[in-house]
């Protein structure tokens, strides 16, 4: 179990350097984060975008060699170049720079040359809040707007895949709602109950899933005791599955901007991890996300052998 997002860096020690393809890399915060990651020996960058701007930023932030710059000022063409690098086995991680998320993901899911590798792409955020003694994985606050019950199952599968690659043997998955009881007037509780019953009808999936739960009853043992709740997920959730993008996004940004959480985030469901952070995210969050991608990719490699 990770206590803090910063624990990621301990898990990167001794791992091979990953090749990081950054699409539209002509961005100050992006190059700052990439330079920090390269200095730590995490990645060798391939920077795609406006050559002169990237070269200036690389010099300004003292980007450690080796790195490569590919001059491609057009966003769609830059996305294609990055994805081609992945398909050619020349990049282990894809990262969003100063390009619209829709443009990047349109390329990722392209039926001819894209790199989508699962039924659903989803974003998983990783946060460590000072008041909680473990990291929390939150999905989905960036991509899937109003997931159906079936799509929530796929969100869980992606998040569990990430957690397992990070060493969680039996992740605990909590289905977030406003209350703990099923209420037909609150769709999130109805969906949570359906998801729980879906897994109850299956053989042991290798993780625990329960809900609906208000968020306090997923993170606070005291709240669980007070309400008389039970089960392996109550008060001890690793993964929080939000009912919609609004809920996940509000949680993630509240944790970072109001509660001082450290954060990282990845898109799961492609051939390689995709570092997709907000333009407003600090370089440190982008660095954390690169480290998460490195540890995740290593865990996937271990599971393949």
SVG drawing of the C-alpha trace seen along z (x, -y; Angstrom):
<svg xmlns="http://www.w3.org/2000/svg" viewBox="-37 -30 60 48">
<polyline fill="none" stroke="black" stroke-width="0.4" points="0.0,0.0 1.3,-3.5 1.0,-6.0 1.9,-9.0 2.2,-9.8 5.9,-10.6 6.4,-6.8 6.3,-6.4 9.8,-7.7 11.1,-5.0 9.5,-2.4 11.3,-3.8 14.7,-3.1 16.6,-0.6 14.1,-0.6 15.1,-1.0 14.7,-4.4 11.5,-4.8 11.2,-6.5 8.6,-9.3 6.9,-10.8 5.5,-14.2 2.9,-15.6 3.0,-19.4 5.8,-19.7 6.2,-23.5 4.9,-24.2 6.8,-25.6 5.2,-23.4 5.6,-20.3 9.3,-20.8 9.9,-21.7 8.4,-18.4 10.1,-16.4 13.4,-18.0 12.9,-16.9 12.0,-13.4 15.0,-13.2 17.3,-14.4 16.0,-11.6 16.8,-9.1 13.2,-8.2 12.8,-9.0 14.5,-9.8 12.2,-12.4 11.1,-12.6 9.6,-16.1 7.2,-16.7 6.0,-20.2 7.4,-23.6 11.1,-23.1 12.4,-26.6 10.1,-26.9 11.0,-23.4 14.7,-24.0 14.5,-27.3 12.6,-25.7 15.0,-22.7 17.9,-25.1 16.1,-27.2 15.2,-24.2 18.5,-22.5 17.0,-19.4 19.4,-16.5 20.7,-14.8 19.9,-12.5 16.6,-13.9 15.2,-14.2 13.1,-17.0 10.8,-16.4 9.6,-19.5 5.9,-19.3 3.9,-22.4 0.5,-21.0 -1.3,-19.4 -3.0,-16.6 0.2,-15.7 2.1,-15.8 -0.4,-13.4 0.1,-11.0 3.9,-11.2 3.7,-10.3 1.3,-7.4 3.5,-6.1 6.4,-6.1 4.4,-3.9 3.4,-1.5 7.0,-1.3 8.1,-0.3 10.1,-3.6 8.1,-5.0 7.0,-3.5 4.8,-6.4 2.7,-9.0 2.3,-12.4 -0.1,-15.3 1.5,-18.7 -0.1,-21.8 -2.7,-20.0 -6.4,-19.7 -7.4,-16.5 -10.0,-15.7 -7.3,-15.9 -5.0,-13.6 -7.7,-11.0 -9.1,-11.1 -5.7,-9.8 -5.5,-7.3 -8.8,-5.7 -8.2,-5.9 -9.4,-2.6 -6.5,-2.3 -3.4,-3.5 -4.6,-4.3 -3.4,-2.5 -6.6,-1.8 -6.1,1.6 -9.2,2.0 -12.9,1.6 -12.9,-1.7 -10.3,-4.4 -10.5,-6.0 -8.6,-8.4 -7.4,-7.3 -6.2,-10.0 -3.9,-9.2 -4.0,-11.5 -2.5,-11.6 -4.4,-13.8 -2.7,-14.8 -5.6,-13.6 -5.7,-10.1 -2.8,-7.7 -2.9,-6.1 -3.2,-7.1 -6.6,-7.0 -7.2,-6.2 -10.1,-8.2 -12.0,-7.4 -13.1,-9.1 -12.7,-12.8 -11.4,-13.6 -12.9,-11.6 -16.1,-9.6 -19.0,-12.1 -21.9,-9.9 -20.8,-6.3 -23.5,-3.6 -23.4,-0.6 -21.5,1.4 -19.0,-1.4 -18.6,-1.7 -17.6,2.0 -14.9,1.1 -13.8,-1.9 -13.2,0.5 -11.3,3.0 -8.9,0.3 -8.4,-1.1 -7.8,2.3 -5.3,3.0 -3.3,-0.1 -3.5,0.8 -2.3,4.3 0.6,3.1 1.6,1.0 1.6,4.0 -1.9,4.0 -2.8,7.7 -6.5,7.2 -7.6,3.7 -10.7,2.4 -13.1,0.6 -15.8,-1.8 -18.8,-3.0 -19.3,-6.6 -22.8,-8.1 -24.4,-10.7 -25.8,-8.0 -25.3,-4.4 -28.8,-3.1 -30.3,-2.5 -32.7,-5.3 -34.6,-5.2 -34.5,-9.0 -30.7,-9.0 -29.4,-7.3 -25.8,-6.9 -27.1,-4.6 -29.1,-2.5 -26.1,-2.2 -23.8,-1.3 -26.2,1.5 -26.3,2.9 -22.5,2.9 -22.2,4.6 -24.7,7.3 -22.8,7.8 -19.7,8.8 -21.7,10.8 -22.8,13.0 -19.3,13.6 -16.6,15.9 -14.0,14.0 -12.6,11.3 -9.6,10.8 -10.7,7.5 -13.4,6.3 -16.2,4.0 -19.0,2.5 -21.5,-0.4 -23.2,-2.7 -21.1,-4.6 -20.9,-8.2 -17.3,-9.2 -16.7,-9.6 -17.6,-5.9 -14.9,-4.9 -12.0,-6.8 -12.9,-7.1 -12.9,-4.2 -14.5,-6.4 -17.4,-7.3 -17.9,-3.6 -18.0,-2.7 -20.4,-5.6 -22.8,-4.4 -22.4,-0.7 -21.2,0.2 -19.2,3.3 -17.3,5.1 -13.8,5.0 -14.3,1.8 -16.0,-0.3 -13.5,-2.9 -10.6,-1.2 -11.2,-1.9 -8.2,-2.1 -10.2,-3.0 -13.1,-5.5 -15.5,-5.1 -17.5,-8.3 -21.0,-8.4 -20.0,-10.8 -17.3,-13.2 -18.6,-16.1 -18.2,-14.1 -14.7,-12.8 -13.4,-16.1 -14.7,-18.0 -13.2,-15.5 -9.8,-15.5 -9.5,-19.3 -10.8,-19.9 -8.3,-17.4 -5.4,-19.2 -6.4,-22.9 -8.2,-22.9 -6.8,-20.0 -3.2,-20.2 -3.1,-16.7 -0.2,-15.5 -1.5,-14.1 -0.8,-12.1 -2.9,-10.8 -2.9,-8.4 -5.2,-7.3 -5.5,-3.6 -6.7,-1.4 -4.1,-2.1 -1.1,-0.1 1.1,-2.4 0.3,-4.6 -0.8,-8.1 0.1,-11.0 -2.8,-13.4 -2.8,-16.2 -4.6,-19.6 -2.8,-22.6 -3.3,-24.2 -1.5,-21.3 1.8,-22.2 5.0,-20.8 5.2,-18.6 1.9,-17.0 3.1,-16.3 6.3,-14.9 4.4,-12.6 2.3,-11.4 5.4,-10.5 6.7,-8.6 3.3,-6.8 3.5,-5.9 7.0,-4.4 6.0,-2.3 2.8,-1.2 4.6,-0.3 7.1,1.7 4.3,3.5 2.6,4.4 5.9,5.7 6.3,8.0 2.7,9.3 3.5,10.3 6.4,12.5"/>
</svg>
